[in-house]
Amino acid sequence: MIVSAVLLVIVAWFAACAETGIARISRFRAEAALRSGRRGAGNLLAVASDPTRYLNVALLVRVACETAAAVLVAVVSDRHFDRTWQVLLVAIGVMVLVSYVAVGVSPRTIGRQHPLNTATAASYVLLPLARVMGPIPGLLILLGNVLTPGKGFKRGPFASEAELRALVDLAESESLIEDDERRMVHSVFELGDTIVREVMVPRTELIMIERFKTVRQAMTLALRSGFSRIPVTGESEDDVVGFVYLKDLARRVHINRDAENDPVSSLIRPAAFVPDTKNAGDLLREMQQDRNHVAVVVDEYGGTAGIVTIEDILEEIVGEITDEYDRETPPVEELGEGRYRVTARLDIGDLGELYDVLLDDDDVETVGGLLAKSLGRVPIPGASTVVPLPEDASGERETTALRLTAETQEGRRNRIGTVLVEPVRPADAP
């Protein structure tokens, strides 16, 4: 009985994992996976086309397994304890702990972190299981609606954001909204799965000033760099003690011309510190509430990983925000014949969209990181490597790999700034 209870909890774990994964996959994302030739994308698209049905099946499996496991634990407890209160205490304690940790926290965390892989794996089981169960989930929903005061939901109350995403895709396909508007709505949902590390400006690209520098030096740095807020460091670059604002520098000098020789430390504003794993959506709400526009991002070792601004987070929703003073190179420059010049910080997912493939790597997030990983060393200008693309199930895609070539250097540390991306076809492969 104990072995059976453990097996039931494992099945409930997979069912909870499937619920979370399916809830975060839209039909649009499933179609993108199918176009890229992802394995199992056909099953995934079938599930994403009717997510509510398969969510109901996964929920029924999870509840049935948890209930059966609780009964088995109660029976085993009854055989080992003489008093009723002991049986109840052990059975309830064990199942509360198991349900909360093993079925509540763990699988939902994995489902949120890897929704595409989770939903794809679940589709192999849920498709035949839904056919076997037939109308059982629907009949149970009807029974629940009978017991519910007022008018219930025909397909159950378990609709998720996946259903709303599907409605947005449908509205775009029927020309009710523009494609840019659809992408913006999807970006709002995806912001809930984005962590600060993915949107921050890394420390290696920051303009900083030491606290012992003068007001005049700080103003000169601000005017030359074009930044109105500059991190102030103490003993090292990991020791960010606050920020100095250009408006504070200008006010001090305007009031007293002799203040140019004052130390920057006299104008420091306190900095807010956030972990690099913090949810970007939660941080946006906190920054709005605290009226704070910039925060220092720290890594797991307590060192400075970078800084993040409200603008960085908003750009995840509306796209790049530039003004007349921005002279940054475009993130993607089309060169013709399938060739692109991209910034090294471009997300590998955005690179995959250029070639209509799904690029996903657990180790790196940017094109520069993908180049360095493939080379096995820090890239220098002229370094080139070939990165294979996922297999195409349809066999219609001509491009089988991408050739990445490091180009320009930039910044104080001479990091690679741009990367030339070229398609590699079977005839061109070495």
C-alpha positions in Angstrom: 0.0 0.0 0.0 2.9 2.4 0.8 4.4 1.7 -2.7 1.0 2.3 -4.3 0.6 5.6 -2.4 4.1 6.7 -3.6 3.2 5.8 -7.2 0.0 7.7 -7.0 1.8 10.8 -5.6 4.2 10.5 -8.5 1.3 10.5 -11.0 -0.2 13.4 -9.2 3.1 15.2 -9.5 3.1 14.8 -13.3 -0.5 15.8 -13.5 0.2 19.1 -11.6 3.2 19.7 -13.8 1.1 19.2 -16.9 -1.6 21.6 -15.6 1.0 24.4 -15.1 2.8 23.8 -18.4 -0.4 23.7 -20.5 -1.7 26.9 -18.7 1.3 28.8 -20.0 1.3 27.6 -23.6 -0.8 29.4 -26.3 -1.8 28.2 -29.7 0.5 30.8 -31.2 3.5 29.4 -29.4 2.6 25.8 -30.3 2.3 26.8 -34.0 5.8 28.4 -33.7 7.1 25.2 -32.3 5.5 23.2 -35.1 7.0 25.5 -37.8 10.5 25.1 -36.2 10.2 21.3 -36.4 10.2 20.7 -32.7 9.6 17.1 -31.7 6.1 16.5 -30.5 4.9 19.9 -31.7 1.9 18.3 -33.4 0.6 16.8 -30.2 1.3 20.1 -28.4 -0.7 22.0 -31.0 -3.7 19.6 -30.5 -3.6 20.3 -26.7 -3.1 24.1 -27.2 -6.1 24.2 -29.5 -8.4 23.0 -26.7 -6.5 23.7 -23.5 -9.6 23.7 -21.2 -10.4 20.1 -22.1 -7.0 18.8 -21.3 -6.6 21.0 -18.2 -9.8 19.3 -16.9 -8.4 15.9 -17.6 -5.1 16.7 -15.8 -7.0 18.1 -12.8 -9.2 15.0 -12.6 -6.1 12.8 -12.6 -4.4 14.8 -10.0 -7.4 14.9 -7.6 -8.1 11.2 -8.0 -4.4 10.2 -7.3 -4.2 12.5 -4.3 -7.4 11.2 -2.9 -6.5 7.6 -3.4 -3.0 8.1 -1.9 -4.7 9.7 1.2 -6.9 6.7 1.6 -4.0 4.3 1.4 -2.0 6.3 3.9 -5.0 6.2 6.3 -5.4 2.5 5.9 -1.7 1.9 6.6 -1.8 4.2 9.6 -4.8 2.3 11.0 -2.9 -0.9 10.9 0.1 0.5 12.8 -1.7 2.7 15.4 -4.3 1.7 18.0 -5.9 5.1 18.7 -8.1 6.9 16.2 -6.5 10.3 16.9 -3.1 8.9 16.1 -4.3 7.5 12.8 -5.9 10.8 11.8 -2.9 12.8 12.9 -0.4 10.8 11.0 -2.6 10.4 7.8 -3.5 14.1 7.7 0.0 15.3 8.5 1.7 13.1 5.9 -0.8 13.9 3.1 -0.7 17.7 3.8 3.0 17.7 3.6 3.1 15.5 0.5 0.3 17.5 -1.3 1.8 20.8 -0.5 5.4 20.0 -1.4 5.4 17.1 -3.8 2.2 18.0 -5.7 1.8 21.7 -4.9 5.2 23.5 -5.1 7.7 21.2 -7.0 5.7 20.4 -10.2 4.3 23.9 -10.6 7.7 25.4 -10.3 9.0 23.1 -13.0 5.9 23.8 -15.1 6.5 27.5 -14.9 10.2 27.3 -15.6 9.9 24.9 -18.6 6.4 25.3 -19.9 7.2 24.3 -23.5 9.0 21.1 -22.6 6.4 20.2 -19.9 3.4 20.8 -22.1 5.0 18.8 -25.0 5.7 15.8 -22.7 2.2 16.0 -21.2 0.5 16.0 -24.6 1.7 12.5 -25.3 -0.3 11.2 -22.3 -3.2 13.6 -22.2 -4.3 13.1 -25.8 -5.1 9.3 -25.4 -6.2 9.8 -21.8 -8.8 12.3 -22.9 -10.2 9.9 -25.5 -10.4 7.1 -22.9 -12.1 9.2 -20.3 -14.6 10.6 -22.9 -17.3 12.7 -21.3 -16.4 11.9 -17.6 -14.7 15.3 -16.9 -17.6 17.1 -18.6 -20.2 15.3 -16.6 -18.4 16.0 -13.3 -18.3 19.7 -14.3 -22.1 19.6 -15.0 -22.6 18.1 -11.5 -20.5 20.8 -10.0 -22.5 23.5 -11.8 -25.7 21.9 -10.4 -24.4 22.4 -6.8 -23.2 25.9 -7.6 -25.6 28.8 -6.8 -26.3 30.8 -10.0 -25.0 30.0 -13.5 -21.9 28.0 -13.7 -19.3 27.7 -16.5 -20.1 25.2 -19.2 -16.5 24.0 -19.5 -15.5 24.4 -15.9 -13.9 27.2 -13.9 -10.4 26.0 -14.7 -9.8 28.3 -17.6 -6.3 29.8 -17.6 -4.2 32.5 -19.2 -3.7 30.0 -22.1 -7.4 30.5 -23.0 -7.0 34.3 -22.9 -3.9 34.0 -25.1 -5.9 31.9 -27.5 -8.6 34.6 -27.6 -6.0 37.2 -28.4 -4.6 35.1 -31.2 -8.1 34.6 -32.6 -8.8 38.3 -32.4 -5.6 39.0 -34.5 -6.5 36.3 -37.0 -9.9 37.9 -37.6 -8.3 41.4 -38.0 -9.9 42.7 -34.8 -6.5 43.8 -33.5 -3.1 44.3 -35.1 -0.2 41.9 -34.9 1.8 44.5 -32.9 -1.1 44.7 -30.4 -1.2 40.9 -30.1 2.5 40.7 -29.5 2.2 43.3 -26.8 -0.5 41.4 -25.0 1.6 38.2 -25.1 4.5 40.2 -23.8 2.5 41.2 -20.8 1.9 37.6 -20.0 5.5 36.7 -20.6 6.6 39.4 -18.2 5.3 37.3 -15.4 7.8 34.6 -16.4 10.7 37.1 -16.9 13.4 37.5 -14.2 15.4 40.7 -13.6 18.6 39.0 -14.9 17.1 38.8 -18.4 16.4 42.6 -18.7 19.1 44.2 -16.7 22.1 46.1 -18.0 25.1 43.9 -17.0 27.9 45.4 -14.9 30.5 45.1 -17.6 28.5 47.7 -19.7 27.9 50.2 -16.9 29.4 53.7 -16.6 30.4 54.1 -12.9 32.2 56.7 -10.9 34.1 56.4 -7.6 32.8 58.2 -4.5 36.0 60.2 -4.0 35.7 61.9 -7.5 34.6 65.5 -7.6 31.3 67.0 -8.7 32.9 68.5 -11.8 34.3 65.0 -12.8 30.9 63.5 -12.3 29.1 66.1 -14.4 31.7 65.7 -17.2 31.1 61.9 -17.2 27.4 62.4 -17.2 27.5 64.8 -20.2 30.0 62.6 -22.1 28.1 59.4 -21.6 24.6 60.8 -21.9 23.3 59.1 -18.7 21.4 61.1 -16.1 21.9 58.5 -13.3 25.3 57.1 -12.6 26.2 54.4 -10.0 28.7 55.4 -7.4 31.1 52.8 -6.2 33.1 52.5 -3.0 36.0 50.1 -2.6 35.3 48.2 -5.8 32.8 47.8 -8.7 30.9 45.3 -6.6 30.5 47.9 -3.9 27.7 50.2 -5.3 26.9 52.7 -2.5 24.2 54.7 -4.4 23.5 56.8 -7.5 24.3 60.4 -8.4 21.8 62.3 -10.5 22.7 64.8 -13.2 20.0 67.2 -12.0 21.6 67.2 -8.5 25.0 67.9 -9.9 23.6 70.8 -12.0 21.7 72.2 -9.1 24.7 72.2 -6.8 26.9 73.9 -9.4 24.2 76.4 -10.3 23.8 77.5 -6.7 27.5 77.6 -5.9 30.2 77.6 -8.7 32.8 76.7 -6.1 31.0 73.4 -5.4 32.7 71.8 -8.5 35.4 70.5 -6.2 33.0 68.9 -3.7 33.1 65.1 -3.5 30.5 63.1 -5.3 29.7 61.4 -2.0 27.9 64.6 -0.8 25.3 64.1 -3.5 24.7 60.3 -3.3 21.2 59.1 -3.3 20.5 55.7 -1.7 20.2 52.7 -4.1 17.6 49.9 -4.0 19.0 46.4 -4.3 17.2 43.5 -5.8 18.2 39.9 -6.5 18.8 38.9 -10.1 16.2 36.1 -9.8 13.4 38.5 -8.9 10.3 38.5 -11.1 10.4 41.5 -13.5 6.6 42.1 -13.2 6.8 42.2 -9.4 9.7 44.6 -9.5 7.9 46.9 -11.9 5.0 47.2 -9.4 7.4 47.8 -6.5 9.2 50.5 -8.5 6.0 52.3 -9.3 4.8 52.1 -5.7 8.1 53.4 -4.3 8.6 55.9 -7.1 12.0 54.5 -7.8 13.3 54.4 -11.4 16.5 52.4 -11.0 17.8 49.5 -8.9 21.0 47.6 -8.4 20.9 44.0 -9.3 22.9 41.6 -7.1 23.8 38.0 -7.9 23.7 35.0 -5.6 27.1 35.8 -4.2 26.2 39.3 -3.2 28.2 41.0 -6.0 26.8 43.6 -8.4 25.4 41.9 -11.5 24.1 45.1 -13.1 21.4 47.7 -12.9 17.7 47.7 -14.0 15.5 50.6 -14.8 11.7 51.0 -15.3 12.5 51.6 -19.0 14.3 48.2 -19.3 11.2 46.4 -18.0 8.8 48.4 -20.1 10.8 47.6 -23.2 9.9 43.9 -22.6 6.3 44.9 -23.3 6.4 47.7 -25.9 9.8 47.0 -27.5 12.9 49.3 -27.7 12.3 52.8 -26.5 14.7 55.4 -28.1 14.9 59.1 -28.2 16.7 61.7 -30.3 19.8 61.3 -28.2 20.1 57.5 -28.5 22.8 56.4 -30.9 22.8 52.8 -30.2 23.2 50.3 -33.1 20.0 48.6 -34.1 19.7 45.1 -32.4 19.1 43.5 -35.8 20.4 44.7 -39.2 19.4 42.8 -42.3 22.2 42.3 -44.8 20.3 40.3 -47.4 20.4 36.6 -48.5 19.5 35.5 -45.0 22.4 37.3 -43.4 22.0 39.5 -40.3 24.2 41.7 -38.1 23.0 41.5 -34.5 24.1 42.8 -31.2 25.9 40.3 -28.9 23.2 41.0 -26.3 20.3 39.9 -28.6 18.3 37.1 -27.0 18.7 33.7 -28.7 14.9 33.4 -28.9 14.8 36.6 -31.0 17.6 35.2 -33.2 15.5 32.0 -33.8 12.5 34.1 -34.9 14.7 35.5 -37.7 15.0 32.0 -39.2 11.7 30.7 -38.0 13.2 28.2 -35.6 12.9 27.7 -31.9 16.3 28.3 -30.3 16.4 27.3 -26.6 19.5 26.8 -24.5 19.5 26.3 -20.7 23.1 27.6 -20.4 23.1 30.9 -22.3 20.6 33.6 -23.1 22.3 35.8 -25.6 23.9 35.5 -29.1 27.3 36.4 -27.5 26.9 33.7 -25.0 25.9 31.2 -27.6 29.0 32.2 -29.6 31.3 31.8 -26.6 29.8 28.4 -25.6 30.2 27.0 -29.1 33.8 28.3 -29.4 34.7 27.1 -25.9 36.6 30.3 -25.2 36.1 34.1 -25.0 35.5 35.3 -28.6 37.7 37.9 -30.3 36.9 39.8 -33.6 37.0 37.3 -36.5 36.3 34.2 -34.4 33.7 32.1 -36.1 31.7 29.0 -35.3 28.8 26.9 -36.7 25.8 26.3 -34.4 23.5 23.5 -35.6 19.7 24.1 -35.6 17.1 21.7 -34.2 16.0 19.0 -36.6 13.1 19.8 -38.9 10.5 17.1 -38.8 9.0 18.2 -42.1 12.3 18.3 -43.9 11.3 21.5 -45.7 13.8 23.9 -44.0 16.9 24.6 -46.1 19.0 26.1 -43.3 20.5 23.4 -41.1 22.9 25.6 -39.0 24.0 29.2 -38.4 27.5 30.5 -38.7 28.3 33.1 -36.1 31.2 35.4 -36.6 32.4 37.9 -34.0 32.8 41.4 -35.3 33.4 44.7 -33.5 34.5 45.3 -29.9 33.1 47.9 -27.5 33.2 49.0 -23.9 35.9 49.3 -21.4 36.5 45.5 -21.5 36.6 45.2 -25.3 33.7 42.8 -25.3 32.2 41.7 -28.6 29.6 44.2 -29.7 28.1 42.7 -32.9 27.9 39.3 -34.4 27.4 38.4 -38.1 24.9 35.6 -38.5 24.8 33.6 -41.8 22.7 30.6 -42.7 24.4 27.3 -43.4 22.7 25.0 -45.9 23.4 21.3 -46.5 25.3 22.2 -49.7 27.5 24.7 -47.8 28.2 22.5 -44.8 31.9 21.5 -44.4 
